[in-house]
Amino acid sequence: LAGIGVEASQCLHIGDIQRTDVAGAKALGMAAAWIHRPKYAGNAQENYSPDLAVTGVGQLAQVLLPSEGSL
C-alpha cells in the first residue's frame, strides 16, 4: 500500500474465508467484505465481523456500484 500511496483505512479487502481474509484485513486497518460461499468454505465459520457480507460477486458489485446495474 505504501508503494502506491494508499492508507489501509482507504481499502476494502474482499475474501471468502473469515479466519484469514476478514481477520487479516481488519488487523491491518482495512475494511473487509466477506463473500459467504458455503458451497466452497462451509457454513461453520467463526464471525470476525466483516463490514459487508454478500453471497457472491454479483451482489458485491450491486452494493459497491449500484448505479452501474447488475453484471
C-alpha positions in Angstrom: 0.0 0.0 0.0 2.9 2.4 0.8 4.2 1.8 -2.8 1.0 3.2 -4.3 0.4 5.8 -1.6 -2.8 4.4 -0.1 -3.6 4.0 3.5 -5.1 0.8 4.8 -8.1 2.7 6.0 -8.9 3.6 2.4 -9.0 -0.1 1.3 -11.6 -2.8 1.1 -10.3 -6.4 1.2 -12.7 -8.9 -0.4 -12.5 -12.6 0.6 -14.5 -15.7 1.3 -12.7 -17.1 4.5 -13.3 -15.1 7.6 -10.4 -16.5 9.6 -7.9 -15.3 7.1 -9.4 -12.7 4.7 -11.6 -10.8 7.2 -9.5 -11.1 10.3 -6.3 -10.3 8.4 -7.7 -7.2 6.7 -9.2 -5.9 9.9 -5.9 -6.4 11.7 -4.3 -4.1 9.2 -6.9 -1.5 9.5 -8.8 -2.3 6.2 -12.5 -2.7 5.7 -13.4 -6.3 4.9 -16.1 -7.7 2.7 -17.0 -11.4 3.2 -18.4 -13.4 0.3 -20.4 -16.1 2.0 -20.0 -19.1 -0.2 -21.0 -22.2 1.9 -20.5 -24.5 -1.1 -16.8 -23.8 -1.0 -15.9 -22.7 2.5 -18.7 -24.2 4.6 -21.1 -22.6 6.9 -19.2 -23.1 10.2 -17.0 -20.1 10.2 -16.3 -18.0 13.2 -17.6 -14.5 12.9 -14.8 -11.9 12.5 -17.3 -9.1 12.0 -16.9 -8.2 8.3 -18.0 -4.7 7.3 -20.0 -6.2 4.5 -21.4 -9.7 3.9 -22.7 -10.7 0.5 -23.5 -14.0 -1.2 -21.5 -13.5 -4.4 -19.5 -11.2 -6.7 -22.7 -10.1 -8.4 -24.3 -8.9 -5.2 -21.0 -7.3 -4.2 -21.0 -5.3 -7.5 -24.6 -4.2 -6.9 -23.6 -2.9 -3.4 -20.4 -1.2 -4.5 -21.6 0.1 -7.9 -25.4 0.5 -7.6 -25.7 2.9 -10.5 -23.9 0.5 -12.9 -26.7 -2.0 -12.7 -26.1 -5.8 -12.5 -23.2 -7.5 -14.1 
